Amino acid sequence: AFTKSDQLMQHIRWGVLSTAKIALEHVIPAMKKADRTEIRAIASRNRLKAEEAAGRLGIPFFYGSYEELLESPEIDAVYIPLPNHLHKEWTLRAMRAGKHVLCEKPFGMNAGEVAEIRKAAEARPELMVAEAFMYRHHPMWSYVKSVVVSGEIGRIQLIQSHFSYFNANPADIRNKPEFGGGGLMDIGCYCVSSSRFLFGREPGRVVAQKVTDSEFGTDRITSGILDFGNASALFSCSTSANSWQKMVVTGEKGRIEIPIPYNPPHDRQAQVHTFTQGRQQIYKAPLCNQFTLQAGAFARSVIDNVPFAVSQAESEANMKVLDAIALSSENGSWVPVAQLAST
């Protein structure tokens, strides 16, 4: 497999583990447009599904097992869109096979699993292993961060974020608790990640409340507060509500509103609204697909040995906060994030 030290390779040959809907409909078509990227193979535990997906998407190779794909010398890196409970297992297996890994969020079911991945990756420094928080690659987030850092809106006092959709399908993996389903793991993680990104530090403690779905047993609504000492982040997420999302960052002198923060459409310009001293400024991001940008960024990280937007340490820190939120939603109390060990 290609490593960072190999300067002869100029593009990454990808294999995709599973024919998940998100991969077939969104991620793979976008990745195919990325710089220095080639989708070379796809695998499914059902060979016919793999063959059909390969034919539909123009992928040269297909396999009837994940193991076959990992053994292929045609593959440099794997993209893993498997259900959450399989992320750690197949990330570790891919690393043992000498492949670079881009795994869908969340990296694991808890911070302990993410710590296992980080430790394994430390033993294989020639491999790039990263979590796919695609929103971090959209240019509007670099813009928002720059506005915050500039002091234009003053010191952040409050961040409010929301992400919801309606999904009542009992067969959907997002409605299966044993697969890591539920609102917090699927979409609340974005609210937590983006709030931590803008504050640039970790919350000291969290408190949360959840509503458990009586049929599925997943958290269909989770809301919480992240205590950043002299400021707070409030979030809410739901798998059983009207589909919408928004973030508002309120500072001492102004505020930033992001109408579609996490999956902005790629066929029109994403917008960021900044309000200061009675004036409104509208930033319009260039037309882009954040999945395409993510694949290109990963290729640059591998080939040019440049940092990826989401480090393993960042992934572990985010999961610690999610673990604390989950614990608080069970016991109803404030939970200090630092007290939750991930090892």
N, C-alpha and C positions, 0 to 999 in steps of 0.2 A: 504494500500500500504506500501511497505517496505520503511523505512527511514534510514538515516545514523546511527541513534542510535541503530538500530536493529542488533545486532551482531550474530543473529542466522542464517540469510540468507547468503548463500555463493555464490549465483549467481543471476543475474538479469533476470527477465522474461519480454521480450520485446513484444510490440505490434507495428505494423507499420501502420501509417495512410496514405493510398493510395497505389495503384498499379502502381506508377510511374515507368517509364522505368529504371531510374537510380537505383531505389531500387531493382527491380526484377533482373536486369542483373548484377549489380555490388555490391551494398551495402549489401543486405541481404545475398547472398552467402558468402561474406567476413565476415560479422558479425557472421555467424553461426560457424566460425572457431575460434572466439575470446574466450579468457579465461573468465570463470565465466559469460557466456552469453548463453541465450536460447531464440530463436525466437519463441514466443508462439502463436501469433495471427497476422492477417492482416485484414485490413478493406478497403472497397471501397464503393462508393455510388451505385455501381452496384454489387449486391450480387454475380452474376455469375462470374464476374471478380475476386472477392475476393476468391471464391471457387476454381476457376481454378488456381490462383496464389498459394493458400495454397497447393493444390494437387501437383503442379509442384515443389514446394520448400520444401515440407515435413513439413508444418506448421500445428500444431494441430487444431487451431481454426480460423474461418473466420467470418466476420460480414458484413452486408449490409449497415452499416452506421458507421461513425466515432464515433458518440455518444455511440453506443452499445459497441464498443471496450473500450472507456474510462470508461464505467460503470463496466467493467469486473473485478472481484476480482482476475482473473488469471494474471493480468498485473501489473508490477511494474513501467515500464518505457515505453515511446513511442518515436519512431523515426519518424520524420516528413519530408518527401520529397515532400510535396505539392508545388503547384506553389507559387512564392514569395509573392503574395498579400494575401495569406492565412496563412502565417507563424505566424504572431502575434496573429490572432484570435485563432488558434488551439493550439498554445503554452499556451496561457492564459487559454483556456478551459481545457487542459490537467492538468495544475497546479491546477485548481479548483477541478478537479477530484482526486487530490492527487497523480498524477503521476510525476516521474522524466521525463525530456524532453531533447532530443537531436534533435535540429532542423537544417535542412540544411541551409547553408548560402544563401542569407543574412537573418539575424534574422528578419528583418522588411523591409518595403519599404523606411524608412528614419530613422534618428536618434531619432526622436520623438517616433516612434513605439518601437524602441529598448529600449528607456528609460522607456516606459510603462512596458515592460517585466522585466527590471531590478528592478523597484519599486515593481512589483508584487512578484518577486522572493525574495526580501528583507523581505517581509511579510511572506514568507514560507521558512525559512532557512533550514527546514528539507528536502527540495527538491533540487536536482541537476538539474539546467536548463542551457543548454549550446548550443552554435552555433557550427555547424559541419564544421569547416575548416580543412578538413582531412589532408592536406599537413603538418600541424604542428606536426603531430604524426610520420612522416617518420624520421628515424634516420639520414638521410643526412642533415636535417635542424639543428639538434643539433650539428652536425659536423661543418657545415658552420658557425653557431653562435659562436662556440668555436674558430674557426680560426680568426674570426673578433675580438672577445674579447681578444685573445692572442696578438694582435698587429702585427701578422706575415706579413700582407699586409700593415701595417701602417693605419693611420686614413682614413676612407672611404671618398672619394671625390665624387664618382658618382655611382649610381646604375641604371642599364638599364634593363628593363624587357619587355617581349612581350608574348602575348598569343592570338592565333587566331584559328578559324576553319571556315568551309564553311557550312552554313545551310540556304537553300532557301525554306524550307518547311513552307507554310503559316499556317498550322495547329499546328506547334510546339509552345508551350507556350513561348519559348525563343524569338519568333518573334511577341509577342503580348504585346504592351506597357501597356495595362490595367492590365496585369498579372505581371508586373515588368520585362518584357523582355528587351533585348538589351545587348550589349557587356559589358558595365561597370558593371552592376549588376551581370551578369553571370560569367564573367571571369576577367574583370579588377579589381574586388575586390581582387583577389589573388595577383596581382601585387602591389596593395596598401598595403595590409596586410603584405606581405613578406618584402617590403621595410621598413615599420615601425618597423617590428620585428628586422631587422638587425641593423637599426639605434638606436633602443632602445629609441626613443622619437617621438614626434609628429611634423609634418611639420607646419611651421607658416602660410604659404599661399600656394595656388595652382593656376595654370592656365591650361585650357584645351580647346581642340577643338574637335568637333564631326562631323561626317557625318551621316545625318539621312536617313534611307532607305525610298525611295519614295513610296514603296508599303506597308511596315509594320508600318512605323512611329517610329521605334526603332532606337537607335544609333547603326549603323552597324560598325562604326569605332569611337573609342575614343582614344585620345592621350593626354598626359599632363605632367606637371612638378610639382613635390612636392619640395618646398623650405624648406630645413632643416637648413637654416641659413648659415652655412659654407660648405654646401654640397647639392647635389640635387639628386632626383630620377626621372628618365624619364621612362614613360611607354606607351605602345600602346596595344590595344586589338581590335579584329574584329570578327564579326560573318559572314563575307563575304570574307574571304581570305584563302589562303593556310593554312592548319592545321599544326601549329608548335608552339613551345614555347622555351624560353631561358631566363636566367638571367646572367648578368655580374656585379660583384661588384669590382670596381676599387679603390684601395687605393693608398697611397703615395709610397709604396714600392713593390706593386704587385697587383694581381687581382685574383678573383675567378670566374670560369665559371661553371654554372649549366646547362647542356644540356637539361634536362627535369625536370624542377623544381616542377611542380604542380601535374601531374598525371603520375609519372614514372611507367613503366610496372612492374608487380609483378613477372614476370617469368624470369627476369634477373636482375643483380645487377645495381642499379642506381649509377651514377658516379658524382664526383665533381672534377674539375680540378683547382689546385692552381698554379699560376705562380709567383715566387719570385726569384730575382737575376739571371735571366736566366735559372732557373730550373723549371721543371714541376713535380708536385706531383699529383697522381691520387688516390682519395679515392673511394673505392668501398663499397657501403652500403650492409649490409646483405640482402639476399632475404626476401622480406616481402610484405604484402599488407597493405597499409595505412588505409584502411577502417576497416580491422581486428584490427589493432593497436588502432584505434580510439575507437572502441567498447570496447576493453579491458581496455583502459584508463578510459573510462566513468564508467565502472563497478568498477574499483578500486577507483575512486573518490566517488562513492556512498557508497560502502561497507566499504572501509578503511578510508573514509573522508580525502582524499588527494586532493590537487589542480588539477584542469583540465587545460590543456594547454591554452585554450582560455576562459578567464573570461568574465563575462557580461560587465565589464568596458572596456575590450579590444574590445568587439564587438561594444559597443556604440562609442568608439573613432574611430574605423575604419569606421563606418557608417557616422560619422561627416565629415571625409575626403571625402568620396564618395559623400555626399550631396554638399560639397564645389566644387568638380569637376563637378558635374552635373550643378550647378549654373553657374560656370565659362564657361562651354561649351555653355550655353545659351547667356550669356552677353559678352563673349570674354575678360573679365578682370580678373586680379588677385583677388582672394577671400581669405581673412584671415579666417583660419579654426576656430579660437576662437570666431569669431563673430556669428557663427551659433549655436544658442541655441538648445538643444535637448529636452528641457522640456517646 
